[in-house]
Amino acid sequence: MGESARQLAVPLDEVLDAELVEDDGPAGTELVRTGKDRHLSPGTVAAIAASVPDSTRRAYGADREAFTAWCAEEDRTPLPATAETMAEYVRHLTVTPRPRTGRPAAPSTIERAMSAVTTWHEDEGKPRPSMRGARAVLNAYKDRLARSSDPAATTRQATPAQPQQIRAMLAGVDRATLAGKRNAALVLVGFATAARVSELVAANRVDVVEAEHGWDVHLYRGKVRKHTTTALLYGTDPATCPVRALRAYLEALTAAGRTEGPVFLRVDRWDRLAPPLTRHGRPIGDPAGRLTAEAAADVVERLAVAAGLAGAWSGHSLRRGFATAARAAGHDPLEIGRQGGWADGSRVLARYMADVDRVKNSPLVGIGL
């Protein structure tokens, strides 16, 4: 899920911190509150809920349902839960195989489940259970996985797609087709802007503006909640030039009669643009044909597999690959962060760059071995 779900979900009392802090007024006065002082309208409740990403809301909902079902089986109270219940539940997660994988949950999945339950207490105005015992159980589980060299001991990360891998991915793309033009533009623009696939597919034609240096691409960076304008520059190799790839794709869209709306659209195997999608006879998908983030990530994965590249490929491979390649080329971390819309001091970006720095700036360099 990228950054942890705990960071993405904001409890109500934190969202409205300034409004929820009691203020008794000047000394010697008594503050009188009406019934509305603690009331939230349905519209405000909906606005607060909308601040939590859909993926986080779905994951937390599933985690809370699983916890409730386990409590029912164990004759325990889910809300409010005790410290003992939380410790027992975490142990249950560390020893019980999951139906899909046949293995117990990974530590990161258990962390998310713990956060889902504690934030649920906050949402319902209940005291948070002590997590000391639960945390001790999880730490012991992490140690056990690490000592046994279990792959689950380390967080699975996307393989970075750097220029060498991108050339291999695009070598087999037929750029005479509309689908090929779209895929080349998606990979190259995604890499050059260091965009998350969700940010990339949200772009519309009005968000890409031709400029003397190439293109200016306006993206809304959802994690930091701000718009950025990224300069797309000409590449030295026409095959991997993001400016040329985007121009070729947009010209093809214009020729097909699409001059507005989403930039990245569904294209089927017969090169039909934005074909209708149905499930059980009902229309699904974006009516305008906008590509989903999942479909964009699938493009990256399919191209990597087709090129015979080993690794854990996903849409995030482009974003991580940009950070890695830019740092290896000696670019300043601040400029790398600005290009990709990372928050200042981002620990995730620092981790990506550390992959380069641990070799490039190793204290072993130049000591005479």
LOLUMSE-193532 format. One record per residue (C-alpha): x, z, y negated. Coordinates in steps of 0.001 Angstrom, whole numbers, plus 500000, padded with zeros to 6 digits. Example, Ala and Ser with C-alpha at 12.3 -4.5 7.8 and 13.67 -1.06 7.14 Angstrom:
<pts>
512300507800504500513670507140501060
</pts>
This chain:
<pts>
500000500000500000503109499780497759503213503002495658501445505780497522497689506164497401498185509644496032499636508168492855496807505674492520493848508006492894493235510171489828491093513287490254488279513723487765489744516880486276492966514998485492491226511950484063489243514114481686491891516782481220491501517102477464487725517426477706487761519903480582490140522430479017488246525431477754488551526235474080487106529549473048487415528778469365488824531079466679489387534728467537486249536813467299483903533860467884481986533023471016481793529415472142478275528332473027477945525375475357474816523426476142473841521973479481475222518595478402478735519874477795479534519401481498477338516347482052478601512836482815476291509869482523476067507422485456477896504832483365480813507186482720480982508178486379481084504486487307483827503829484742485950506650486145485424505398489696486431501897488606489849503236487555490708503684491245491745500435492995489277499143495584491930499248498312492612502925497618488913503760497524488354502077500880491370503755502476490408507188501166486833506694502313487993505875505843490386508827505849487663511240504753485246509941507380487890510370510089488610513926508928484909514794508872484416513413512390487397515412513703486065518582512075482692518035513769484392517691517162486500520808516555483631522842515062485507523205511772484292522972508171485602519898506337484673521001502829486102523327501775488781523171504450491145526025505228494929525844505374494679526324509140492289523391509486494623521136507523497646522134509610495730521496512846494460518139511590497928516948510637499219517960514066496306516029515605497403512927513682501005513301514852500119513344518556497003511180518881497502507420519512495613505152517128493328502573518771494900499606517019498567500417517695498501502819520626500867505072518657500331508127516448499986507514512728503112506888510686504210509614508234503089507526505249499617507148506780499399510896507320500509511509503728497647509321502565495152511153504788496296514488503377495906513189499833492457511780500646491234515200501773492756517204498910491442514829496237488039514966497945488013518720497325488832518108493670486122515472493337483568517925494731484746520828492599486082522765495579489407524656495668492227522686497243493336524067500603496917525264500888498961522469502427502064524513503246501384524602506976500276520970507059503412519942505201505601521889507670503943520093510594504515516721508926508166517504508163508758518463511792507152515164512839509429513217510476512476514983511901511391514204515459510937510517514660514276510303512883516217512023515674514702509679518251515509506605516101511837505705516025511130502772513665508162504726512283510658507146510697511331504644507906508781503105505582508214499444506371509227497309503409508777493635502698511815491453503282513079490193499906512652486450499395515753485371497500516608481826496361518241480917499679515129481956501621512817480279499106514666476971499540514178477243503284510497478124502873509827475132500619511914472626502580509032471949504964506299471786502315504678468386501799504484468243498009502580464981498081499483466992499009497460469251496765497971472158499159501721471568499115501821471475495335499821474699495173502001476482497720505223475470495966503873476611492596502562479855494043505908480782495613508078479757492659505861481175489905505309484332491939509064484777492287509938483908488682507335486280487234507944488976489890504179489226490133502151491065492701499971488527494494496868490235493098498195489663489560499190486089490314495826484961491704494023486625488785495635484162486350493444481502484726494383478182483141494252479747479672496923482206480821499585479514481315500777477870478112503328475073477996506293475828475751509618474284474763511431476470477286508932475670480054505823477849480309504605481194479037502617483002481718500286485801480662499571488296483434497713491575483583499929494085485369497363496282487058499624499157488104500818499799484557497586498556482934499113496203480403499413492485479719502803490828479783503991487405478723506712486054480981508861483076480033509060480590482868512338478646482517513596475394484003515618475786487173518864473955487884517511472601491179514343470469490824513244471543494308513049475192493249512247474783489553509153476864488740508416474861485581508308471523487392506358472974490326503689474476488083503384471302486009502970469128489115500280471423490478498333471699487218498452467935486732496975467540490219494223470011489384493436468132486191493263464852488097490777466540490433488604467515487474489636471168487253490875471926483733489744475534483456489133478586485610491548480028488183495067478653488484495448479198492207492538477799494191491497477446497797492578474160499363491680473279502947493608471205505491491942468019504257493065468758500682489541469572499579489613471753496499487698475052496532485663474226499663482603476430500213483053479380502569480295480916504639479938483774507095476864483998509292475321481308507107475902483196503844478302482095501068481430484216500727484514484074498549484871483458494848482373480794493699485030479243491465487355478917494449489902481504493319492450482297496011492364485891497222495451488110497171495346488221500973495303484427501200498218484163498746500227486661500799499403484648503915500899481534502282504213483341501807504211484685505354503301481341506939506023479468505032508646482042506036507637481913509691507546478109509655511084478121508228512245480328511091513121483253508828513220486642510520511873489669508701508755491409507462507329488791505128504440489368502748503327488533499236505501491393498007508577489578499320508586487476496141508505490474493809511167492371495713513274489245496091513289488667492341514506492220491631517223491915494275518435488490493139518359489371489447520377492540490017522886490681492194523325488210489329524263491122487058521139491324484908520275494509483064517744496782484849515682497062481665515289493290481392514503493008485106511778495636484699510294493898481671510205490540483438508307491989486388506062494418484527507560497522486124507033500822484361510083502194482575512070504311485007510232502891488033511577504481491204510439501477493236512464499079491086515455501430491266515209501357495058515175497556495099518260497379492883519995500096494909520068497666497836522475495575495752524304498375493950525241500278497109527544497387498012528429495928494619529165499318493047530339501131496156532979503820495456534931502252498325535648499186496151539220499147494867540460502422496398543086500759498543541704500779502061
</pts>
